[in-house]
Amino acid sequence: MPSFDRDVRTRTLARIIGPYLIIVAAALFFRQTTFSAFLWGFMENDQLVFVTGAFTVIAGLTVLGAHHHWNSISAVLVSLIGLIATAKGGALMIAPEFGAEATEMVVHNPNIMLGAIGVDLALGLWLTFAGLRSQPTPALPT
C-alpha cells in the first residue's frame, strides 16, 4: 500500500467537510420554521430514507477508510464525523423511526436546534480553517 502524508489527508478532508458543515448550519438556521414539515415529508417516503441512509453510510465509510488516524484535533474531528455519518446512515437504513424521533425532539426545542446549529458552524469553521492552513495542525500530546 502506498504511503501517504496523514496531515495532507486530514487537511484535504477538512476542506471538504468544513464548508459542508457551514452550509448545513446556514440551511438549518434560515429554514428553522419549515424544517419540521420538511422532516416529516422526508420520513414518510421509506425509499428516500433508505437511499439517503445508504449514501450516508458510504460517505462515512469513505471518510473512515481514507482517514483512520487521531494525531491532531482536526484528525480526531474528521474521524469522528466519519464514525457519526456511518452510524447515522446505518440507523436510517435499519431503524428510521429512531432518527425521526430524535430529530423531532431537536426541531421542536429551539434551544437544542440553535445548539446543533452552533456546533455545526463551529466545527465547520474549525475544519475549514484547518484545511486551508499551509501547515499541519499541532499534534495531540502523547
N, C-alpha and C positions, 0 to 999 in steps of 0.2 A: 504494500500500500504506500502511495507516495506521501512524503511528509508535507506538512503544511504549517504555516505560521498561525498559531492559535489567536494571537492578538488581531491579525488581519481578518480572520474568520469572524471573531467577535464584532469587530468594527463594521464589517460588511453586513452582518445580520442586524446589528443595531441600527444601521442606516435604513434598513427595510422596516423593522418592527417599530422603531421610534416614531416616524411620521405616520404610520398606520394608527398607532395609539392616539396620537394627537388628533387625527381625523375622527376617530371613534369618539373621543371626548367631546369634540366640537359638535358632532352629529347628535350625541346624547343631550348635550346642553341645549342646543337650539330646537330639538324635537321632543323635549320632555313631555309636553302636553299630549302629543299624539303617539308616544311610544307604547302606551298601554294597549291602545286599539291595534296598533301595528303588530305587537307581540301576539295577541290572541288571533289575529288574522293569519299570521305565520304558523302558529302552533296548531291550527285547525287543519292544515294541509300535511298529512302524515308523510307523503312522499318528499315534500320540500324539506321537512325537518330531517328526514333520514339522509337525504343527499347532502344537506348542509353539514350534518354530523360527520358524514364520510369525508367531505372535503376538509373539515376542521381537523379530523384525525390525521389525514395525510399531511396537512400543513404542520401540525405539531410534531409528527414523527420525522418530517423532513428537517425541522429545526434540531430535534434531538439527534438525528443521525449525522447531521453536519456539525453539530456543536454539543459536545458532551464533556465539557471541562468547566471548572469552577475556580479559575485562578484570579479573578478580579470581580469587582462589584458588577460591572457590566456583563461579564460572562455568567455570573450567577443569575442575573435578571433574564438574560436571553434563554438560559437553560430552563429556568422556572416557567417562563412564558411558554416554552415548548411543551413542558410537562402539563401545564394547565390547559393548553389548547388540546392536547391529546385526550386528557380526562374529560374535558367539556364535550368534545366531539363524540367520544365513546358514550357519554351519558345521553346525548341527543339521539344516538342510534339505539341504545339499549333501553333507557328509561326516560323518554322525553317529558313525562309528567313531572319528574323531579326538577328538571330545568325550568319548566313553565312556572311551577310553584315558587321556586327561588327567585326567578326574575320578576314575578308578580309582586313579591314582597319588596323587592328593591324599587320597582316602579311606583308602588303606592306609598312609599315612605320617602318624601322629598329629601330628608337628611341623608339617607343611605344612598339615594341616587346622586346627590351632589358629592358625597364622599367617593363613590365609584368614579364619577367624572374627574374629581381631583386626583385620584390615584392614577387613572389612565393618562391624564395630562402630565402629571409629574414624571411617571415612568417614560412616557413618550418624549418629553423634553430631555430627560437624562440620557436616554438611549440615542436620540438624535445628536445631542452634543457629543457623546462618547464616540458615536460612529463617524462624525465629521472631524474629530481630532486627528492631528497628524501623528501624534504619539500614542502609544498604548496607555490604557488607564492603569493606575497603580495596582500592583498585585496585592492580594489579601495577605495579611501576616500568617505565617505557618507556625 
